[in-house]
Amino acid sequence: MIKIINITEIIVSVLLIISILLQNRGAGLGGTFGGSFGGYHTKRGFEKFLVVFSVILSGLFIILALLNLIVAK
């Protein structure tokens, strides 16, 4: 059981890293501090999919990490 959880957690973490790296919003240090002066940008299409996918993967990663702690006891 622990092996399955560990392997699943590794797969989810790799997918999470890839989905975050594919997001190109805020390229550079200026975007970190709100430097995009173009106003509010609505996410559409693949960009919206990446954001939703990243949120789902991060939630799944947290659940798997907690499950790993519970099963390991």
N, C-alpha and C positions, 0 to 999 in steps of 0.2 A: 504493500500500500504506500509506504513512504517513497519507494523508488518511482512509482507512478506520479505521485505528487511532485517530486523533485524534477522529473523530466518535463512534466507539464509546466512547472514554474519556469524552467529554463526556456522552453519554447515561447511562453507568453512574454518573458522578459526580452528575448531577442526581437519578437514582433513589435513590442512596445518601443524599443530603441529605434527600429527601422521606421515605424510610423512617426515618431517624433522627429527624426532626421529628415524625413520627406517634407515636413512642414517648413516652408520657407518664409513665413511671416516674421518681420522684425529682423531682417538680416543686418547684422552689425550691432554695435553697442548702443547706437541711438534708439533703436527699437525697444531696447530693454527699459529705457526710461521714458517711454512714450514719445519718442522722437518722430513718429510718423505723422506728419502735419496734414495728410490728405483727408483727415476726418475718419469717421467710423466706416469700416470696411465690412460689408456683409459677406459671409462665407457662402459659397455656392459650389455645387458639383463635388468634384474630388476633394477639394479643400475641406468642405463640410464633412465628408465621409471620413477623412483622416482625423479630424477633431473628435468626432463621435467614436471612431474606432479606438483612438488613444484613451479616451475616457473609459470605455468598456474594458479595454485591456488593463488599465491601471486598477480598476475596481476588481477585476478577476485576479490580478497579481496580489492585491492586498488580501483577498479571500483565501487564496492558495497559501500565502505566507502564514496567515492565522491558522489555517487548517494543518499546516505543517507543524506549527508549534503545539497544537492540541494532540495530534497523532504521535508526535515524538515523545510525549511524556510517558 
